[in-house]
Structures are given as structure tokens and as C-alpha cells.
Amino acid sequence: MAGRISPREAIHLYREIVRTSKRFHWCNEKGEPWSSILRANARKEFEQSREERDPLILAKMLAVGRQCLLDTQYKFDMAEMKIWENIESTRSRK
């Protein structure tokens, strides 16, 4: 079993993507919620990769997917922090 990719790894990544997508609560220019778009795209990507059997390709897909998720979460957190800092610095205090 050494070298095999566990389906649990993919499921874990997918669930983490779905959890993260919930943070994107605003809509695009068509009025579609970004959270729904992101979940649909993630589902599509995972469905397309379901037939892949090469463990090296699967490992690379999981690694790239995980890194993209981490980058997105970091950027979202930094933007959110910046917004809160701006709110705090511009809030009038009495």
C-alpha cells in the first residue's frame, strides 16, 4: 500500500474547500453567490479527477489543490484583517 493515495485525503481536501467557500458570501456581477460557484467548480474538478489512476499525478493534484486552498485562505484572512484594522482606525471614539 505504500505510495498509494488515500481517498480520504481527497475527501478531506474537498470538505475543506467547501468549508472555505462558505466564507465567500457576496455575489458576482450576475448575482450568483461566489460560495455556490466555488463549490460547483470544486465538485467538477474532483469529479473529473475521479478516473485518474496514476499515483504520481494524483499526489501532485492533491498537493497543488492543498497549496491553492492554503493560499486562498491566507489571502482571505489578510484581507479580512485589513478591513477590520481599517474599521478600527476610522471608527470615531467618544
RAUR-V577504 format. One record per pair of residues at least 6 apart in sequence whose C-alpha atoms are under 8 Angstrom apart, sorted by the first residue. I is the first residue (numbers start at 1). J is the second residue. Records with the same first field share a line. If there is no record, write none. Layout:
I: J, J
//
This chain:
3: 55
4: 55
5: 55, 58, 59
9: 62
10: 62
13: 62, 65, 66
14: 42, 43, 46
17: 39, 42, 69
18: 38, 39, 42
20: 73
21: 34, 35, 36, 38, 39
22: 35
23: 35
24: 33, 34, 35
25: 33, 34, 35
26: 33, 34, 35
27: 33, 34
28: 34
52: 58
//
